[in-house]
C-alpha cells in the first residue's frame, strides 16, 4: 500500500470489481480505452491485477480517497502489453471516475507510483502509451516529465485495423539521478 496526502494506492479486493465496472460504464471514462467491460470482465481485471501484484510486486493499484475511502480509479506500474514496443517493460497507467477528474489525483497517484518504482523496484525507465486523441493523458505525461518517443508510434496489436483507437503514442521517463 502506498499513501499520499490524499490517496491510498492499494491492492485490489474482490468487491472492487463492481466499482471498476461502474466506473467503466461511463462512456467518457472509456473514450480512449475501448468498450466497457462486462461485470465478468471487471472481475477478471481484479483477478489479473491481484496476480500481477503477487508475481511482479506492482500492478495498476486501486485508488481510494483517504478522506472518504471511496474508490476513485486505478494507477500504478505493471509489465507492458505483449506484442507492443513496451512488451514486459514497466508501464505506468491511470484511469479515474469522471467526478474526480481535474483535481490532481492522477498526478498525485502517478508521482507516488514513480517514486515507489524507482525506490522499491530500482526501475531505470518507465513507459506509457496512449492514443493520439487522449490529450488529457498526454498533457499529464508531459507534466510528469515524460517525453514522447517520436519514432515510437505503433498500432496496438490487440486492436482491429479499422479500430480508431489502434494507433498509440509512446512516452518514457528515466529514473532521476537524485533517486
C-alpha positions in Angstrom: 0.0 0.0 0.0 1.2 3.5 -0.9 -0.2 6.6 0.8 -0.1 10.1 -0.4 -1.5 13.3 1.1 -5.0 12.5 -0.3 -4.9 8.9 -1.7 -4.3 5.3 -0.9 -2.9 3.1 -3.7 -3.6 -0.5 -2.7 -4.1 -4.0 -3.9 -7.4 -4.9 -5.3 -10.2 -6.6 -3.4 -12.9 -8.8 -4.9 -15.5 -6.2 -4.1 -13.7 -3.7 -6.3 -15.0 -5.5 -9.4 -18.4 -3.9 -9.1 -16.8 -0.5 -8.5 -14.5 -0.9 -11.5 -17.5 -2.0 -13.6 -19.4 1.1 -12.5 -16.5 3.4 -13.4 -16.1 1.8 -16.8 -19.8 2.1 -17.6 -19.2 5.9 -18.1 -18.5 6.4 -21.8 -16.3 9.4 -21.0 -14.0 7.2 -18.9 -13.8 4.6 -21.7 -13.5 7.0 -24.6 -9.8 6.2 -25.2 -9.7 2.7 -23.6 -12.2 0.8 -25.7 -15.5 -0.9 -25.0 -16.8 -1.0 -21.4 -16.2 -4.3 -19.6 -18.9 -6.7 -18.6 -19.2 -7.5 -14.8 -17.3 -10.7 -15.6 -14.6 -8.7 -17.4 -14.2 -6.4 -14.4 -13.9 -9.4 -12.1 -11.2 -10.7 -14.4 -9.4 -7.3 -14.3 -9.3 -7.6 -10.5 -8.0 -11.1 -10.6 -5.3 -10.2 -13.1 -4.2 -7.2 -11.0 -4.1 -9.3 -7.8 -2.0 -12.0 -9.6 0.3 -9.3 -11.1 0.9 -7.8 -7.7 1.8 -11.2 -6.3 4.1 -12.1 -9.2 5.6 -8.7 -10.3 5.4 -6.8 -7.0 3.3 -4.0 -8.5 0.2 -3.5 -10.6 -2.3 -0.9 -11.6 -3.3 -0.4 -7.9 -6.8 0.5 -6.9 -7.1 4.2 -5.8 -9.0 5.3 -2.7 -9.5 8.8 -1.4 -8.1 8.9 2.1 -10.8 11.3 3.4 -13.8 9.2 2.3 -12.4 5.7 1.5 -14.2 6.0 -1.9 -12.8 4.0 -4.8 -11.9 6.6 -7.5 -10.0 4.5 -10.1 -6.6 3.0 -10.6 -3.0 3.9 -11.1 0.3 2.1 -11.0 3.0 0.2 -12.8 2.8 -3.1 -14.5 4.5 -5.0 -17.3 3.6 -3.5 -20.7 1.4 -5.3 -23.1 2.8 -8.3 -25.0 3.5 -7.5 -28.7 3.9 -3.8 -28.2 7.2 -1.8 -28.0 6.9 -1.9 -24.2 6.4 -5.7 -24.1 7.1 -6.6 -20.4 8.7 -3.2 -19.7 7.4 -1.2 -16.8 4.3 0.7 -17.9 2.5 3.4 -15.9 -1.2 4.0 -16.4 -4.2 5.5 -14.7 -7.9 6.0 -15.0 -10.3 7.8 -12.7 -14.0 8.1 -12.2 -15.1 11.2 -14.1 -16.3 13.0 -10.9 -12.7 13.1 -9.7 -11.1 14.5 -12.9 -9.3 17.8 -12.8 -8.4 17.6 -9.1 -4.8 16.4 -9.4 -5.5 12.9 -8.2 -4.0 11.2 -11.3 -0.8 13.3 -11.0 -0.6 12.6 -7.3 -1.0 8.8 -7.8 1.4 8.8 -10.8 4.1 10.7 -8.8 3.7 8.2 -6.0 3.9 5.3 -8.4 7.1 6.6 -9.9 8.7 7.2 -6.5 7.7 3.6 -5.5 9.0 2.1 -8.7 12.3 4.0 -8.5 12.8 3.1 -4.8 11.3 -0.4 -4.4 12.0 -1.9 -7.9 15.0 0.1 -9.0 13.4 0.7 -12.4 15.7 2.6 -14.8 12.9 3.6 -17.1 9.1 3.7 -17.0 6.9 3.8 -20.2 3.4 4.9 -21.0 1.2 4.6 -24.0 -2.0 6.4 -25.1 -3.9 7.2 -28.3 -3.2 10.5 -30.1 -6.7 11.9 -29.2 -6.2 11.5 -25.5 -4.8 15.0 -25.0 -5.5 15.0 -21.2 -3.3 11.9 -20.6 -0.7 13.2 -23.0 -0.6 16.5 -21.1 -0.3 14.7 -17.8 2.5 12.5 -19.1 4.4 15.7 -20.1 3.7 17.4 -16.7 5.1 14.3 -15.1 8.4 14.8 -17.0 7.7 12.0 -19.6 8.8 12.6 -23.1 7.3 11.3 -26.3 9.4 8.8 -28.2 8.8 10.3 -31.6 9.7 7.2 -33.6 7.8 5.0 -31.1 4.3 5.4 -32.5 2.7 2.0 -33.2 -0.5 0.2 -33.9 -1.7 -1.8 -30.9 -1.7 -5.5 -32.0 -4.8 -6.4 -30.0 -7.0 -3.9 -31.9 -8.5 -4.3 -35.3 -7.0 -2.4 -38.3 -10.1 -0.2 -38.5 -10.4 0.5 -34.8 -9.9 4.3 -34.2 -8.0 3.5 -31.0 -5.4 1.3 -32.7 -2.7 3.9 -33.2 -0.7 4.6 -30.0 1.9 7.0 -28.9 4.9 6.0 -26.7 6.2 8.1 -23.8 9.1 7.4 -21.4 10.8 8.7 -18.3 14.2 7.7 -17.0 15.0 7.3 -13.3 16.1 10.7 -11.9 19.8 10.8 -10.9 18.9 12.0 -7.4 16.9 8.9 -6.5 
